[in-house]
Amino acid sequence: IGGIVHVGSGLWRAKIGCLEYYPPPKISAVATPTGSQSNRAEQAAVAAGSAPAGTQPDPALVAAQKQFAALAGQAGIP
């Protein structure tokens, strides 16, 4: 902030310098095209209920599968 200067008639002037910071994006802007072979393999793995290699499984899906297995065991379903 620079010095405040009286201009007259109740007006004052001051110089203010500002810097603006833009953080980098939180995710990569690079993605696999939807029609690629690797993306089709990932979609098939997700549809089959298994996570693709290198990714963490969905915690909600894992919990639901565990609950289903417990209930199936109680009902005597193999």
PDB file of N, CA, C and O in Angstrom, chain B, residues numbered from 101:
ATOM      1  N   ILE B 101       0.870  -1.170   0.000  1.00  0.00           N
ATOM      2  CA  ILE B 101       0.000   0.000   0.000  1.00  0.00           C
ATOM      3  C   ILE B 101       0.908   1.220   0.000  1.00  0.00           C
ATOM      4  O   ILE B 101       1.810   1.363   0.825  1.00  0.00           O
ATOM      5  N   GLY B 102       0.629   2.092  -0.960  1.00  0.00           N
ATOM      6  CA  GLY B 102       1.421   3.313  -1.069  1.00  0.00           C
ATOM      7  C   GLY B 102       0.889   4.399  -0.160  1.00  0.00           C
ATOM      8  O   GLY B 102      -0.051   4.183   0.605  1.00  0.00           O
ATOM      9  N   GLY B 103       1.493   5.558  -0.249  1.00  0.00           N
ATOM     10  CA  GLY B 103       1.078   6.679   0.576  1.00  0.00           C
ATOM     11  C   GLY B 103      -0.288   7.203   0.170  1.00  0.00           C
ATOM     12  O   GLY B 103      -0.675   7.119  -0.995  1.00  0.00           O
ATOM     13  N   ILE B 104      -1.012   7.744   1.137  1.00  0.00           N
ATOM     14  CA  ILE B 104      -2.338   8.324   0.892  1.00  0.00           C
ATOM     15  C   ILE B 104      -2.144   9.810   0.624  1.00  0.00           C
ATOM     16  O   ILE B 104      -1.489  10.511   1.396  1.00  0.00           O
ATOM     17  N   VAL B 105      -2.721  10.281  -0.477  1.00  0.00           N
ATOM     18  CA  VAL B 105      -2.564  11.678  -0.902  1.00  0.00           C
ATOM     19  C   VAL B 105      -3.939  12.319  -0.972  1.00  0.00           C
ATOM     20  O   VAL B 105      -4.865  11.761  -1.561  1.00  0.00           O
ATOM     21  N   HIS B 106      -4.069  13.495  -0.368  1.00  0.00           N
ATOM     22  CA  HIS B 106      -5.334  14.237  -0.431  1.00  0.00           C
ATOM     23  C   HIS B 106      -5.422  14.916  -1.788  1.00  0.00           C
ATOM     24  O   HIS B 106      -4.531  15.680  -2.161  1.00  0.00           O
ATOM     25  N   VAL B 107      -6.492  14.643  -2.529  1.00  0.00           N
ATOM     26  CA  VAL B 107      -6.677  15.198  -3.861  1.00  0.00           C
ATOM     27  C   VAL B 107      -7.525  16.460  -3.797  1.00  0.00           C
ATOM     28  O   VAL B 107      -7.371  17.341  -4.644  1.00  0.00           O
ATOM     29  N   GLY B 108      -8.401  16.569  -2.831  1.00  0.00           N
ATOM     30  CA  GLY B 108      -9.263  17.731  -2.682  1.00  0.00           C
ATOM     31  C   GLY B 108     -10.717  17.334  -2.687  1.00  0.00           C
ATOM     32  O   GLY B 108     -11.069  16.260  -3.174  1.00  0.00           O
ATOM     33  N   SER B 109     -11.567  18.187  -2.149  1.00  0.00           N
ATOM     34  CA  SER B 109     -13.020  17.979  -2.089  1.00  0.00           C
ATOM     35  C   SER B 109     -13.363  16.652  -1.403  1.00  0.00           C
ATOM     36  O   SER B 109     -14.298  15.967  -1.819  1.00  0.00           O
ATOM     37  N   GLY B 110     -12.636  16.294  -0.387  1.00  0.00           N
ATOM     38  CA  GLY B 110     -12.927  15.065   0.352  1.00  0.00           C
ATOM     39  C   GLY B 110     -12.454  13.802  -0.336  1.00  0.00           C
ATOM     40  O   GLY B 110     -12.822  12.705   0.086  1.00  0.00           O
ATOM     41  N   LEU B 111     -11.645  13.920  -1.387  1.00  0.00           N
ATOM     42  CA  LEU B 111     -11.134  12.757  -2.113  1.00  0.00           C
ATOM     43  C   LEU B 111      -9.696  12.466  -1.696  1.00  0.00           C
ATOM     44  O   LEU B 111      -8.907  13.381  -1.459  1.00  0.00           O
ATOM     45  N   TRP B 112      -9.372  11.195  -1.612  1.00  0.00           N
ATOM     46  CA  TRP B 112      -8.032  10.742  -1.268  1.00  0.00           C
ATOM     47  C   TRP B 112      -7.599   9.711  -2.298  1.00  0.00           C
ATOM     48  O   TRP B 112      -8.441   9.011  -2.860  1.00  0.00           O
ATOM     49  N   ARG B 113      -6.331   9.608  -2.548  1.00  0.00           N
ATOM     50  CA  ARG B 113      -5.801   8.655  -3.518  1.00  0.00           C
ATOM     51  C   ARG B 113      -4.705   7.835  -2.846  1.00  0.00           C
ATOM     52  O   ARG B 113      -3.878   8.360  -2.100  1.00  0.00           O
ATOM     53  N   ALA B 114      -4.721   6.547  -3.129  1.00  0.00           N
ATOM     54  CA  ALA B 114      -3.687   5.649  -2.626  1.00  0.00           C
ATOM     55  C   ALA B 114      -3.392   4.598  -3.684  1.00  0.00           C
ATOM     56  O   ALA B 114      -4.294   4.172  -4.406  1.00  0.00           O
ATOM     57  N   LYS B 115      -2.137   4.177  -3.781  1.00  0.00           N
ATOM     58  CA  LYS B 115      -1.756   3.105  -4.698  1.00  0.00           C
ATOM     59  C   LYS B 115      -1.711   1.799  -3.911  1.00  0.00           C
ATOM     60  O   LYS B 115      -1.128   1.724  -2.829  1.00  0.00           O
ATOM     61  N   ILE B 116      -2.338   0.782  -4.478  1.00  0.00           N
ATOM     62  CA  ILE B 116      -2.362  -0.538  -3.861  1.00  0.00           C
ATOM     63  C   ILE B 116      -1.864  -1.539  -4.898  1.00  0.00           C
ATOM     64  O   ILE B 116      -2.397  -1.605  -6.005  1.00  0.00           O
ATOM     65  N   GLY B 117      -0.850  -2.310  -4.545  1.00  0.00           N
ATOM     66  CA  GLY B 117      -0.336  -3.358  -5.427  1.00  0.00           C
ATOM     67  C   GLY B 117      -0.833  -4.719  -4.955  1.00  0.00           C
ATOM     68  O   GLY B 117      -0.838  -4.996  -3.755  1.00  0.00           O
ATOM     69  N   CYS B 118      -1.246  -5.560  -5.880  1.00  0.00           N
ATOM     70  CA  CYS B 118      -1.790  -6.882  -5.532  1.00  0.00           C
ATOM     71  C   CYS B 118      -1.118  -7.965  -6.373  1.00  0.00           C
ATOM     72  O   CYS B 118      -0.750  -7.740  -7.526  1.00  0.00           O
ATOM     73  N   LEU B 119      -0.972  -9.120  -5.783  1.00  0.00           N
ATOM     74  CA  LEU B 119      -0.528 -10.316  -6.486  1.00  0.00           C
ATOM     75  C   LEU B 119      -1.642 -11.345  -6.378  1.00  0.00           C
ATOM     76  O   LEU B 119      -2.275 -11.478  -5.331  1.00  0.00           O
ATOM     77  N   GLU B 120      -1.876 -12.067  -7.456  1.00  0.00           N
ATOM     78  CA  GLU B 120      -2.924 -13.077  -7.435  1.00  0.00           C
ATOM     79  C   GLU B 120      -2.288 -14.435  -7.691  1.00  0.00           C
ATOM     80  O   GLU B 120      -1.460 -14.578  -8.590  1.00  0.00           O
ATOM     81  N   TYR B 121      -2.667 -15.412  -6.919  1.00  0.00           N
ATOM     82  CA  TYR B 121      -2.096 -16.748  -7.003  1.00  0.00           C
ATOM     83  C   TYR B 121      -3.169 -17.730  -7.444  1.00  0.00           C
ATOM     84  O   TYR B 121      -4.247 -17.794  -6.854  1.00  0.00           O
ATOM     85  N   TYR B 122      -2.868 -18.490  -8.480  1.00  0.00           N
ATOM     86  CA  TYR B 122      -3.755 -19.551  -8.940  1.00  0.00           C
ATOM     87  C   TYR B 122      -3.073 -20.883  -8.644  1.00  0.00           C
ATOM     88  O   TYR B 122      -2.072 -21.207  -9.284  1.00  0.00           O
ATOM     89  N   PRO B 123      -3.580 -21.658  -7.703  1.00  0.00           N
ATOM     90  CA  PRO B 123      -2.950 -22.944  -7.415  1.00  0.00           C
ATOM     91  C   PRO B 123      -3.133 -23.897  -8.594  1.00  0.00           C
ATOM     92  O   PRO B 123      -4.069 -23.735  -9.377  1.00  0.00           O
ATOM     93  N   PRO B 124      -2.254 -24.886  -8.732  1.00  0.00           N
ATOM     94  CA  PRO B 124      -2.410 -25.848  -9.825  1.00  0.00           C
ATOM     95  C   PRO B 124      -3.684 -26.663  -9.626  1.00  0.00           C
ATOM     96  O   PRO B 124      -4.158 -26.792  -8.497  1.00  0.00           O
ATOM     97  N   PRO B 125      -4.247 -27.213 -10.697  1.00  0.00           N
ATOM     98  CA  PRO B 125      -5.467 -28.013 -10.543  1.00  0.00           C
ATOM     99  C   PRO B 125      -5.210 -29.233  -9.675  1.00  0.00           C
ATOM    100  O   PRO B 125      -4.099 -29.762  -9.651  1.00  0.00           O
ATOM    101  N   LYS B 126      -6.236 -29.678  -8.965  1.00  0.00           N
ATOM    102  CA  LYS B 126      -6.103 -30.796  -8.045  1.00  0.00           C
ATOM    103  C   LYS B 126      -6.024 -32.141  -8.757  1.00  0.00           C
ATOM    104  O   LYS B 126      -5.510 -33.107  -8.194  1.00  0.00           O
ATOM    105  N   ILE B 127      -6.527 -32.216  -9.990  1.00  0.00           N
ATOM    106  CA  ILE B 127      -6.456 -33.468 -10.738  1.00  0.00           C
ATOM    107  C   ILE B 127      -5.785 -33.204 -12.079  1.00  0.00           C
ATOM    108  O   ILE B 127      -5.737 -32.066 -12.545  1.00  0.00           O
ATOM    109  N   SER B 128      -5.286 -34.230 -12.674  1.00  0.00           N
ATOM    110  CA  SER B 128      -4.637 -34.113 -13.967  1.00  0.00           C
ATOM    111  C   SER B 128      -5.686 -33.858 -15.043  1.00  0.00           C
ATOM    112  O   SER B 128      -6.787 -34.406 -14.991  1.00  0.00           O
ATOM    113  N   ALA B 129      -5.343 -33.039 -16.000  1.00  0.00           N
ATOM    114  CA  ALA B 129      -6.265 -32.742 -17.097  1.00  0.00           C
ATOM    115  C   ALA B 129      -6.168 -33.792 -18.203  1.00  0.00           C
ATOM    116  O   ALA B 129      -6.887 -33.714 -19.199  1.00  0.00           O
ATOM    117  N   VAL B 130      -5.286 -34.766 -18.031  1.00  0.00           N
ATOM    118  CA  VAL B 130      -5.095 -35.817 -19.027  1.00  0.00           C
ATOM    119  C   VAL B 130      -6.034 -36.976 -18.701  1.00  0.00           C
ATOM    120  O   VAL B 130      -6.122 -37.402 -17.549  1.00  0.00           O
ATOM    121  N   ALA B 131      -6.725 -37.476 -19.702  1.00  0.00           N
ATOM    122  CA  ALA B 131      -7.651 -38.590 -19.485  1.00  0.00           C
ATOM    123  C   ALA B 131      -7.562 -39.558 -20.660  1.00  0.00           C
ATOM    124  O   ALA B 131      -7.125 -39.188 -21.750  1.00  0.00           O
ATOM    125  N   THR B 132      -7.970 -40.773 -20.433  1.00  0.00           N
ATOM    126  CA  THR B 132      -8.030 -41.779 -21.483  1.00  0.00           C
ATOM    127  C   THR B 132      -9.321 -41.581 -22.266  1.00  0.00           C
ATOM    128  O   THR B 132     -10.386 -41.460 -21.661  1.00  0.00           O
ATOM    129  N   PRO B 133      -9.257 -41.545 -23.581  1.00  0.00           N
ATOM    130  CA  PRO B 133     -10.474 -41.393 -24.372  1.00  0.00           C
ATOM    131  C   PRO B 133     -11.457 -42.527 -24.081  1.00  0.00           C
ATOM    132  O   PRO B 133     -11.047 -43.644 -23.766  1.00  0.00           O
ATOM    133  N   THR B 134     -12.752 -42.236 -24.188  1.00  0.00           N
ATOM    134  CA  THR B 134     -13.778 -43.216 -23.835  1.00  0.00           C
ATOM    135  C   THR B 134     -13.787 -44.423 -24.760  1.00  0.00           C
ATOM    136  O   THR B 134     -14.243 -45.491 -24.351  1.00  0.00           O
ATOM    137  N   GLY B 135     -13.310 -44.301 -25.971  1.00  0.00           N
ATOM    138  CA  GLY B 135     -13.336 -45.418 -26.910  1.00  0.00           C
ATOM    139  C   GLY B 135     -12.079 -46.261 -26.910  1.00  0.00           C
ATOM    140  O   GLY B 135     -11.972 -47.182 -27.720  1.00  0.00           O
ATOM    141  N   SER B 136     -11.123 -45.986 -26.039  1.00  0.00           N
ATOM    142  CA  SER B 136      -9.859 -46.727 -26.059  1.00  0.00           C
ATOM    143  C   SER B 136     -10.032 -48.143 -25.528  1.00  0.00           C
ATOM    144  O   SER B 136     -10.974 -48.434 -24.791  1.00  0.00           O
ATOM    145  N   GLN B 137      -9.112 -49.015 -25.914  1.00  0.00           N
ATOM    146  CA  GLN B 137      -9.161 -50.405 -25.493  1.00  0.00           C
ATOM    147  C   GLN B 137      -8.972 -50.532 -23.987  1.00  0.00           C
ATOM    148  O   GLN B 137      -9.650 -51.336 -23.348  1.00  0.00           O
ATOM    149  N   SER B 138      -8.051 -49.742 -23.401  1.00  0.00           N
ATOM    150  CA  SER B 138      -7.800 -49.848 -21.963  1.00  0.00           C
ATOM    151  C   SER B 138      -9.021 -49.397 -21.165  1.00  0.00           C
ATOM    152  O   SER B 138      -9.314 -49.953 -20.106  1.00  0.00           O
ATOM    153  N   ASN B 139      -9.728 -48.393 -21.669  1.00  0.00           N
ATOM    154  CA  ASN B 139     -10.925 -47.924 -20.973  1.00  0.00           C
ATOM    155  C   ASN B 139     -12.025 -48.974 -21.048  1.00  0.00           C
ATOM    156  O   ASN B 139     -12.791 -49.124 -20.097  1.00  0.00           O
ATOM    157  N   ARG B 140     -12.119 -49.695 -22.141  1.00  0.00           N
ATOM    158  CA  ARG B 140     -13.116 -50.758 -22.257  1.00  0.00           C
ATOM    159  C   ARG B 140     -12.828 -51.875 -21.265  1.00  0.00           C
ATOM    160  O   ARG B 140     -13.750 -52.449 -20.686  1.00  0.00           O
ATOM    161  N   ALA B 141     -11.551 -52.183 -21.067  1.00  0.00           N
ATOM    162  CA  ALA B 141     -11.174 -53.221 -20.110  1.00  0.00           C
ATOM    163  C   ALA B 141     -11.543 -52.783 -18.688  1.00  0.00           C
ATOM    164  O   ALA B 141     -12.030 -53.589 -17.895  1.00  0.00           O
ATOM    165  N   GLU B 142     -11.311 -51.507 -18.369  1.00  0.00           N
ATOM    166  CA  GLU B 142     -11.667 -50.995 -17.041  1.00  0.00           C
ATOM    167  C   GLU B 142     -13.178 -51.039 -16.839  1.00  0.00           C
ATOM    168  O   GLU B 142     -13.651 -51.424 -15.769  1.00  0.00           O
ATOM    169  N   GLN B 143     -13.946 -50.643 -17.870  1.00  0.00           N
ATOM    170  CA  GLN B 143     -15.403 -50.659 -17.756  1.00  0.00           C
ATOM    171  C   GLN B 143     -15.913 -52.081 -17.574  1.00  0.00           C
ATOM    172  O   GLN B 143     -16.850 -52.305 -16.807  1.00  0.00           O
ATOM    173  N   ALA B 144     -15.310 -53.052 -18.271  1.00  0.00           N
ATOM    174  CA  ALA B 144     -15.728 -54.445 -18.124  1.00  0.00           C
ATOM    175  C   ALA B 144     -15.402 -54.954 -16.726  1.00  0.00           C
ATOM    176  O   ALA B 144     -16.180 -55.708 -16.141  1.00  0.00           O
ATOM    177  N   ALA B 145     -14.244 -54.541 -16.182  1.00  0.00           N
ATOM    178  CA  ALA B 145     -13.866 -54.967 -14.831  1.00  0.00           C
ATOM    179  C   ALA B 145     -14.810 -54.386 -13.794  1.00  0.00           C
ATOM    180  O   ALA B 145     -15.187 -55.068 -12.841  1.00  0.00           O
ATOM    181  N   VAL B 146     -15.194 -53.125 -13.975  1.00  0.00           N
ATOM    182  CA  VAL B 146     -16.131 -52.498 -13.043  1.00  0.00           C
ATOM    183  C   VAL B 146     -17.495 -53.172 -13.138  1.00  0.00           C
ATOM    184  O   VAL B 146     -18.150 -53.404 -12.122  1.00  0.00           O
ATOM    185  N   ALA B 147     -17.924 -53.485 -14.362  1.00  0.00           N
ATOM    186  CA  ALA B 147     -19.214 -54.149 -14.542  1.00  0.00           C
ATOM    187  C   ALA B 147     -19.210 -55.545 -13.927  1.00  0.00           C
ATOM    188  O   ALA B 147     -20.240 -56.016 -13.445  1.00  0.00           O
ATOM    189  N   ALA B 148     -18.043 -56.213 -13.943  1.00  0.00           N
ATOM    190  CA  ALA B 148     -17.939 -57.552 -13.371  1.00  0.00           C
ATOM    191  C   ALA B 148     -17.815 -57.518 -11.851  1.00  0.00           C
ATOM    192  O   ALA B 148     -17.891 -58.558 -11.195  1.00  0.00           O
ATOM    193  N   GLY B 149     -17.624 -56.322 -11.290  1.00  0.00           N
ATOM    194  CA  GLY B 149     -17.548 -56.193  -9.834  1.00  0.00           C
ATOM    195  C   GLY B 149     -16.145 -56.192  -9.279  1.00  0.00           C
ATOM    196  O   GLY B 149     -15.963 -56.180  -8.062  1.00  0.00           O
ATOM    197  N   SER B 150     -15.147 -56.205 -10.147  1.00  0.00           N
ATOM    198  CA  SER B 150     -13.769 -56.138  -9.657  1.00  0.00           C
ATOM    199  C   SER B 150     -13.161 -54.815 -10.087  1.00  0.00           C
ATOM    200  O   SER B 150     -13.508 -54.270 -11.135  1.00  0.00           O
ATOM    201  N   ALA B 151     -12.263 -54.309  -9.279  1.00  0.00           N
ATOM    202  CA  ALA B 151     -11.623 -53.033  -9.575  1.00  0.00           C
ATOM    203  C   ALA B 151     -10.504 -53.240 -10.584  1.00  0.00           C
ATOM    204  O   ALA B 151      -9.839 -54.276 -10.551  1.00  0.00           O
ATOM    205  N   PRO B 152     -10.273 -52.277 -11.488  1.00  0.00           N
ATOM    206  CA  PRO B 152      -9.160 -52.376 -12.428  1.00  0.00           C
ATOM    207  C   PRO B 152      -7.823 -52.348 -11.681  1.00  0.00           C
ATOM    208  O   PRO B 152      -7.742 -51.871 -10.549  1.00  0.00           O
ATOM    209  N   ALA B 153      -6.792 -52.860 -12.324  1.00  0.00           N
ATOM    210  CA  ALA B 153      -5.471 -52.894 -11.700  1.00  0.00           C
ATOM    211  C   ALA B 153      -4.991 -51.482 -11.406  1.00  0.00           C
ATOM    212  O   ALA B 153      -5.128 -50.587 -12.240  1.00  0.00           O
ATOM    213  N   GLY B 154      -4.427 -51.283 -10.217  1.00  0.00           N
ATOM    214  CA  GLY B 154      -3.869 -49.990  -9.856  1.00  0.00           C
ATOM    215  C   GLY B 154      -4.851 -49.029  -9.225  1.00  0.00           C
ATOM    216  O   GLY B 154      -4.477 -47.898  -8.915  1.00  0.00           O
ATOM    217  N   THR B 155      -6.091 -49.433  -9.024  1.00  0.00           N
ATOM    218  CA  THR B 155      -7.069 -48.544  -8.408  1.00  0.00           C
ATOM    219  C   THR B 155      -7.584 -49.159  -7.121  1.00  0.00           C
ATOM    220  O   THR B 155      -7.553 -50.377  -6.942  1.00  0.00           O
ATOM    221  N   GLN B 156      -8.050 -48.317  -6.242  1.00  0.00           N
ATOM    222  CA  GLN B 156      -8.617 -48.776  -4.986  1.00  0.00           C
ATOM    223  C   GLN B 156     -10.088 -49.148  -5.205  1.00  0.00           C
ATOM    224  O   GLN B 156     -10.790 -48.440  -5.927  1.00  0.00           O
ATOM    225  N   PRO B 157     -10.569 -50.234  -4.602  1.00  0.00           N
ATOM    226  CA  PRO B 157     -11.981 -50.594  -4.751  1.00  0.00           C
ATOM    227  C   PRO B 157     -12.863 -49.593  -4.011  1.00  0.00           C
ATOM    228  O   PRO B 157     -12.432 -48.957  -3.049  1.00  0.00           O
ATOM    229  N   ASP B 158     -14.084 -49.468  -4.470  1.00  0.00           N
ATOM    230  CA  ASP B 158     -15.048 -48.563  -3.847  1.00  0.00           C
ATOM    231  C   ASP B 158     -15.411 -49.107  -2.466  1.00  0.00           C
ATOM    232  O   ASP B 158     -15.887 -50.238  -2.367  1.00  0.00           O
ATOM    233  N   PRO B 159     -15.195 -48.321  -1.380  1.00  0.00           N
ATOM    234  CA  PRO B 159     -15.475 -48.832  -0.040  1.00  0.00           C
ATOM    235  C   PRO B 159     -16.945 -49.205   0.163  1.00  0.00           C
ATOM    236  O   PRO B 159     -17.244 -50.160   0.881  1.00  0.00           O
ATOM    237  N   ALA B 160     -17.858 -48.470  -0.455  1.00  0.00           N
ATOM    238  CA  ALA B 160     -19.279 -48.789  -0.306  1.00  0.00           C
ATOM    239  C   ALA B 160     -19.600 -50.129  -0.973  1.00  0.00           C
ATOM    240  O   ALA B 160     -20.375 -50.924  -0.442  1.00  0.00           O
ATOM    241  N   LEU B 161     -19.000 -50.372  -2.136  1.00  0.00           N
ATOM    242  CA  LEU B 161     -19.225 -51.636  -2.842  1.00  0.00           C
ATOM    243  C   LEU B 161     -18.644 -52.803  -2.052  1.00  0.00           C
ATOM    244  O   LEU B 161     -19.269 -53.860  -1.956  1.00  0.00           O
ATOM    245  N   VAL B 162     -17.457 -52.619  -1.488  1.00  0.00           N
ATOM    246  CA  VAL B 162     -16.831 -53.677  -0.696  1.00  0.00           C
ATOM    247  C   VAL B 162     -17.683 -53.992   0.530  1.00  0.00           C
ATOM    248  O   VAL B 162     -17.872 -55.161   0.866  1.00  0.00           O
ATOM    249  N   ALA B 163     -18.197 -52.964   1.200  1.00  0.00           N
ATOM    250  CA  ALA B 163     -19.043 -53.175   2.377  1.00  0.00           C
ATOM    251  C   ALA B 163     -20.328 -53.907   1.995  1.00  0.00           C
ATOM    252  O   ALA B 163     -20.777 -54.796   2.719  1.00  0.00           O
ATOM    253  N   ALA B 164     -20.923 -53.533   0.851  1.00  0.00           N
ATOM    254  CA  ALA B 164     -22.154 -54.199   0.410  1.00  0.00           C
ATOM    255  C   ALA B 164     -21.885 -55.662   0.069  1.00  0.00           C
ATOM    256  O   ALA B 164     -22.700 -56.533   0.373  1.00  0.00           O
ATOM    257  N   GLN B 165     -20.732 -55.934  -0.569  1.00  0.00           N
ATOM    258  CA  GLN B 165     -20.396 -57.320  -0.903  1.00  0.00           C
ATOM    259  C   GLN B 165     -20.166 -58.144   0.359  1.00  0.00           C
ATOM    260  O   GLN B 165     -20.578 -59.302   0.417  1.00  0.00           O
ATOM    261  N   LYS B 166     -19.517 -57.569   1.369  1.00  0.00           N
ATOM    262  CA  LYS B 166     -19.302 -58.285   2.632  1.00  0.00           C
ATOM    263  C   LYS B 166     -20.635 -58.574   3.330  1.00  0.00           C
ATOM    264  O   LYS B 166     -20.843 -59.660   3.873  1.00  0.00           O
ATOM    265  N   GLN B 167     -21.530 -57.585   3.306  1.00  0.00           N
ATOM    266  CA  GLN B 167     -22.830 -57.769   3.942  1.00  0.00           C
ATOM    267  C   GLN B 167     -23.631 -58.838   3.199  1.00  0.00           C
ATOM    268  O   GLN B 167     -24.299 -59.655   3.834  1.00  0.00           O
ATOM    269  N   PHE B 168     -23.576 -58.846   1.883  1.00  0.00           N
ATOM    270  CA  PHE B 168     -24.276 -59.864   1.104  1.00  0.00           C
ATOM    271  C   PHE B 168     -23.720 -61.247   1.410  1.00  0.00           C
ATOM    272  O   PHE B 168     -24.478 -62.205   1.565  1.00  0.00           O
ATOM    273  N   ALA B 169     -22.379 -61.355   1.500  1.00  0.00           N
ATOM    274  CA  ALA B 169     -21.774 -62.654   1.789  1.00  0.00           C
ATOM    275  C   ALA B 169     -22.184 -63.155   3.165  1.00  0.00           C
ATOM    276  O   ALA B 169     -22.430 -64.348   3.340  1.00  0.00           O
ATOM    277  N   ALA B 170     -22.261 -62.255   4.147  1.00  0.00           N
ATOM    278  CA  ALA B 170     -22.678 -62.648   5.487  1.00  0.00           C
ATOM    279  C   ALA B 170     -24.134 -63.117   5.485  1.00  0.00           C
ATOM    280  O   ALA B 170     -24.449 -64.140   6.093  1.00  0.00           O
ATOM    281  N   LEU B 171     -25.009 -62.398   4.822  1.00  0.00           N
ATOM    282  CA  LEU B 171     -26.419 -62.765   4.751  1.00  0.00           C
ATOM    283  C   LEU B 171     -26.614 -64.072   3.980  1.00  0.00           C
ATOM    284  O   LEU B 171     -27.439 -64.907   4.350  1.00  0.00           O
ATOM    285  N   ALA B 172     -25.834 -64.234   2.896  1.00  0.00           N
ATOM    286  CA  ALA B 172     -25.926 -65.474   2.119  1.00  0.00           C
ATOM    287  C   ALA B 172     -25.473 -66.657   2.955  1.00  0.00           C
ATOM    288  O   ALA B 172     -26.039 -67.745   2.857  1.00  0.00           O
ATOM    289  N   GLY B 173     -24.449 -66.446   3.783  1.00  0.00           N
ATOM    290  CA  GLY B 173     -23.992 -67.526   4.671  1.00  0.00           C
ATOM    291  C   GLY B 173     -25.051 -67.895   5.703  1.00  0.00           C
ATOM    292  O   GLY B 173     -25.212 -69.072   6.026  1.00  0.00           O
ATOM    293  N   GLN B 174     -25.774 -66.905   6.226  1.00  0.00           N
ATOM    294  CA  GLN B 174     -26.847 -67.158   7.188  1.00  0.00           C
ATOM    295  C   GLN B 174     -28.003 -67.907   6.539  1.00  0.00           C
ATOM    296  O   GLN B 174     -28.649 -68.735   7.180  1.00  0.00           O
ATOM    297  N   ALA B 175     -28.261 -67.618   5.274  1.00  0.00           N
ATOM    298  CA  ALA B 175     -29.364 -68.260   4.574  1.00  0.00           C
ATOM    299  C   ALA B 175     -28.981 -69.619   4.020  1.00  0.00           C
ATOM    300  O   ALA B 175     -29.847 -70.358   3.552  1.00  0.00           O
ATOM    301  N   GLY B 176     -27.705 -69.963   4.063  1.00  0.00           N
ATOM    302  CA  GLY B 176     -27.257 -71.256   3.561  1.00  0.00           C
ATOM    303  C   GLY B 176     -27.049 -71.284   2.086  1.00  0.00           C
ATOM    304  O   GLY B 176     -27.033 -72.357   1.483  1.00  0.00           O
ATOM    305  N   ILE B 177     -26.885 -70.114   1.469  1.00  0.00           N
ATOM    306  CA  ILE B 177     -26.630 -70.051   0.041  1.00  0.00           C
ATOM    307  C   ILE B 177     -25.116 -70.099  -0.182  1.00  0.00           C
ATOM    308  O   ILE B 177     -24.390 -69.306   0.419  1.00  0.00           O
ATOM    309  N   PRO B 178     -24.623 -71.005  -1.027  1.00  0.00           N
ATOM    310  CA  PRO B 178     -23.174 -71.105  -1.234  1.00  0.00           C
ATOM    311  C   PRO B 178     -22.595 -69.910  -1.961  1.00  0.00           C
ATOM    312  O   PRO B 178     -21.389 -69.859  -2.203  1.00  0.00           O
TER     313      PRO B 178
END
